[in-house]
Amino acid sequence: MKGIVFNLLEEVTCQQLGEETWDTLLEDAEMDGAYTSLGSYPDEDLMRLVAAASARLSLSPDEVVRWFGVHALPLMAKRYGQFFEGHRSTRQFLLTLNGVIHPEVLKLYPGADTPEFDYDLSSEDRLVMEYKSRRRMCAFAEGLITGAAAHYGEEVTIQRPKCVNRGDEQCLFHLSFKKLER
């Protein structure tokens, strides 16, 4: 996993819970916390931090990863604004993941292992996304989707009728969006 993910986790944790919490999580996970954004680190390192946060915060690992995704999205939008500009809705943004955003991520972070999405566009009111990743971090994807909806001034309803972490062969997200009054 690329170091940028660890950098984002540190930033989110420090912003939301304080630097002491980040230091405590590193201590609990028996890690030093030195990550360069372009470096590659074992996926297990992230899972150790998630497990430490799960125990410390009394949340399930999925709740921790979802929380991370929700709070990481604004930082990503600030850092990589070009990926978010020009879209007027979450749906429009999500449809650029495979063709625009992930190829650009690979240019910035060579060797990154990005997920792949398939879309069912048969409904104007819903977006069905199939998530494919060997990492099985669909809760992170869900958090990022929720964060993206907030970014675009929308509320998203997410149903996940299939999930690899529950024994299904694939993860499916059924999404519907509602514009929030400002």
VEXDOSE-175322 format. One line per 4 residues: their letters; for each residue x, y, z of C-alpha. Coordinates in steps of 0.02 Angstrom, whole numbers. Each point is the difference from the previous one (the first is absolute). Last residue first. Layout:
<recs>
a) X:Y:Z  ...
</recs>
This chain:
<recs>
relk) -1403:1259:55  -130:-133:-31  78:-171:-24  -6:-88:-168
kfsl) -56:-181:18  100:-149:-62  -34:-185:-17  131:-135:7
hflc) -8:-189:-11  175:-63:37  46:-176:-49  147:-97:67
qedg) 44:-164:-84  10:-187:28  -103:10:159  69:-64:165
rnvc) -43:145:116  166:87:-31  -26:-25:-186  -155:109:13
kprq) -169:-8:-83  -157:100:41  103:156:41  -127:139:15
itve) 55:179:1  -111:153:11  97:154:-48  -32:178:56
egyh) 62:135:-116  97:161:9  135:-57:-121  131:-19:138
aaag) -128:-85:114  -32:-128:-137  187:-24:-22  19:-36:187
tilg) -137:-132:-8  83:-78:-153  169:4:88  -76:-87:151
eafa) -78:-134:-109  166:-27:-91  84:-20:170  -134:-126:51
cmrr) 34:-92:-164  178:-31:56  12:-177:-70  185:20:-36
rsky) -8:-108:-157  -112:132:-74  -160:-2:-101  -148:111:38
emvl) -160:-17:-100  -95:164:-8  -187:22:-21  -53:180:-25
rdes) -178:47:33  -128:129:-56  43:4:-186  -4:-190:-6
sldy) 86:-114:-126  172:69:44  71:-161:71  181:37:37
dfep) 157:-103:17  135:59:120  183:-43:16  107:24:154
tdag) 170:83:-7  162:-91:37  130:138:-3  159:-50:-91
pylk) 40:175:-59  -77:132:115  -30:161:-98  -20:-86:-168
lvep) -100:-141:78  -114:128:83  -29:77:-171  -55:-169:-70
hivg) -112:-19:155  -84:168:-23  -41:2:-185  -71:-160:-72
nltl) -30:-108:152  -60:132:124  -87:118:-122  -176:-70:29
lfqr) 17:41:184  12:187:-39  -158:5:-105  -93:-97:135
tsrh) 64:117:136  -67:149:-93  51:159:-88  168:-57:-63
geff) 120:123:-79  123:-2:143  19:-156:105  152:-82:-80
qgyr) 86:170:-23  -19:33:186  131:-129:47  59:64:169
kaml) -161:86:52  -112:-138:-67  114:-130:79  -10:86:169
plah) -190:10:-16  -5:-187:-43  106:-58:147  -138:34:128
vgfw) -131:-114:-79  130:-131:-47  74:-8:176  -174:-18:76
rvve) -34:-145:-120  166:-82:51  -40:19:186  -179:-63:-22
dpsl) 64:-150:-99  126:-40:138  -144:0:125  -2:145:123
slra) 48:2:185  118:148:-28  160:-81:68  -38:-175:-64
saaa) -52:56:-174  141:127:-7  128:-136:38  -81:-116:-127
vlrm) 2:138:-131  184:34:37  40:-185:-18  -103:-6:-161
lded) 101:144:-71  162:-91:37  -73:-161:-72  -15:85:-169
pysg) 190:-3:-3  82:167:-42  45:87:-162  85:170:2
lsty) -61:145:-105  -85:91:145  142:-34:120  -50:-90:159
agdm) 84:4:172  -134:-58:123  113:-101:116  -113:-151:23
eade) -45:-109:149  -187:7:-42  -40:64:176  146:123:-10
lltd) -53:63:-172  -179:16:63  59:96:153  102:120:-106
wtee) -151:31:-112  -109:27:154  125:124:72  -5:97:-163
glqq) -184:37:22  -163:-88:-41  -71:82:-157  147:96:-69
ctve) 135:-118:66  -95:-154:-60  -37:76:-170  181:53:-25
elln) 70:-168:55  -122:-94:-111  42:114:-147  187:-32:23
fvig) -34:-187:12  -95:5:-165  137:108:-77  124:-137:48
km) -60:-112:-140  -65:-172:44
</recs>
